[in-house]
Amino acid sequence: MMRDRVGIFAWAVFAFLALTSLGRADTISYADAVTTLAKECGADIKKFCNGENLGNGRIQACLEKNASKVTPTCTSTLGSVITSISQRQQAQASVFKVCEHAISQYCNGVKGDGNILSCLIETKRVDNRECNQAITDARWR
């Protein structure tokens, strides 16, 4: 039974990764992640994780600890949300490297990450597809 759930979870994560790797990263905001998990995993969270705080991955750890008892829908949703948040974090971490040329070309002399990001978003001249995609994947646009 546990191996079946783990297999379903692994398959769901693999399918999600395969589909998202074809194009841009389908990232999700933290607020949307909480909403999605509440909708798809609410009953499981209430049943197995009642009283757990949301912070520091406690709900994720609780659901994973109870993977053999959690519904397949929740397991699949959890995998998708984790993957999406991870992709968003990776995109956010890579924006300044990916957009290095555009930053030096259009935002030279601008100080501070937030100001540089605003400059990149506001300038309509950035025609670097990878830079624009990285900003979009990071959900900063």
ABEGO torsion letter per residue (X at the ends): XAAAAAAAAAAAAAAAAAAAAABBBBBBBAAAAAAAAAAAAAAAAAAAABGBBABGGAAAAAAAAAAAABBAAAAAAAAAAAAAAAAAAAAAAAAAAAAAAAAAAAABGBBEAAAAAAAAAABAABABAAAAAAAAAAGAX
